[in-house]
Amino acid sequence: MALMQAIKMSLKSIIDNKLRSFLTMLGIVIGVMSVIGLVSLGQGATEGVTSQIKSMGSNLIMVSIMGRGMDTSLSYNQAMSIGDSPYIKEISPIMSANAYAKYGDQSYEESINGVNENYMSLRNLKLAEGRFILSIDNDMRQKVAVIGSNVASDLFGFTDPLGKTIQLDGNNFTVVGVLASGGSSISNSYDDSIFIPIKTMFVFQRNRGITQIYLSATEEQYVNIAQYHVENMLNTIFKGDTNAYRILNQSDLLSTVNSVSNTLSMMLGGIAGIALIVGGIGIMNIMLVSVTERTREIGIRKALGAKKKDILLQFMIESLTISGVGGIVGVIFGFIASYLMGHFMNMTVSPSINTIIISFSFSLLIGLFFGMYPANKAAGLKPIEALRYE
């Protein structure tokens, strides 16, 4: 039997049973749509986090201090001495705490960060108005504050915050700058943060211990050299105890994010793949029913000279057509689902070509695999027994 004739007969059988064919395809459609949608969501989240890490600057180094014995932190001078290297461009120790910020009748709990004048360039912060913390602010322990855009909106509404006095846990601070909106990071949102001079923070918190430091290498190619210098300095301070600190650079963060995202994408793809397998089981069940219903037809065709391979080909084409059309519709709905998820979750979600090809190819393989048994069963029917079937 010619291939085109087998295709025509398969399509006729599918069209004659529209509802059954549609319900059979539905499992494949949902499976392909789920694979594309969930994997695209995982990739979109990864791209968002990756872009945030890259926005920090390719030469950023982050140091966390856990301490050794009774020494659980560094002094300000110790922290600053770590930056004494020709390969280190800028350094800023950080102290963070929560405090109630108040202006007039408005009061909110906000994140307060003690930093120096280098922090703005280290974290690529942008100002909407005013200025950032200056060196003289730290030296004179000035009570000045730079506030995030959300803090400005919460406390001041439409009033210009510059020059106004806010209270942080009852202490008066003058607002000298407002950050531009959208200054978010992986760890927190600068829109909801307040920055004050770190030496003022010592007095404000009655604590001088530094547990977090940001540094930048002079050039991207010197990051490893700068990190080696920081490790040597900390080994000297903590007498060789490498568990007393942790050092990360952008490459480390990107490697970790990529590892986690790949695992997440595989997990999401695997979960969605289950729906494809369920759809394949549906195809096999319906094809078995179709074989039973068309037993006499198969017997007549065999009696008229149809070979085993002709019957096998017809049923395999039916199975592949159902899974193929279901895969195409699933790809279309996967695009729509990805767009909707990206829109409502405020993310860039765009299905990759590889995801589409893999999911569609898998749908065809599902049709081929689960259609094989019913097709082989139909092809193996004996003409006499098939003709006598009621």
Sequence and secondary structure as in RCSB ss.txt:
>XXXX:A:sequence
MALMQAIKMSLKSIIDNKLRSFLTMLGIVIGVMSVIGLVSLGQGATEGVTSQIKSMGSNLIMVSIMGRGMDTSLS
YNQAMSIGDSPYIKEISPIMSANAYAKYGDQSYEESINGVNENYMSLRNLKLAEGRFILSIDNDMRQKVAVIGSN
VASDLFGFTDPLGKTIQLDGNNFTVVGVLASGGSSISNSYDDSIFIPIKTMFVFQRNRGITQIYLSATEEQYVNI
AQYHVENMLNTIFKGDTNAYRILNQSDLLSTVNSVSNTLSMMLGGIAGIALIVGGIGIMNIMLVSVTERTREIGI
RKALGAKKKDILLQFMIESLTISGVGGIVGVIFGFIASYLMGHFMNMTVSPSINTIIISFSFSLLIGLFFGMYPA
NKAAGLKPIEALRYE
>XXXX:A:secstr
  HHHHHHHHHHHHHHTHHHHHHHHHHHHHHHHHHHHHHHHHHHHHHHHHHHHHHT TTEEEEEE  BTTB SB 
HHHHHHTT STTEEEEEEEEEEEEEEEETTEEEEEEEEEE TTHHHHTT  EEEE    HHHHHTT  EEEE HH
HHHHHHTTS  TT EEEETTEEEEEEEEE TT B SS BGGGEEEEEHHHHHHHHT   B EEEEEESSGGGHHH
HHHHHHHHHHHHTTT GGGEEEEEHHHHHHHHHHHHHHHHHHHHHHHHHHHHHHHHHHHHHHHHHHHHTHHHHHH
HHHTT  HHHHHHHHHHHHHHHHHHHHHHHHHHHHHHHHHHHHHTT      HHHHHHHHHHHHHHHHHHHHHHH
HHHHT  HHHHHH  
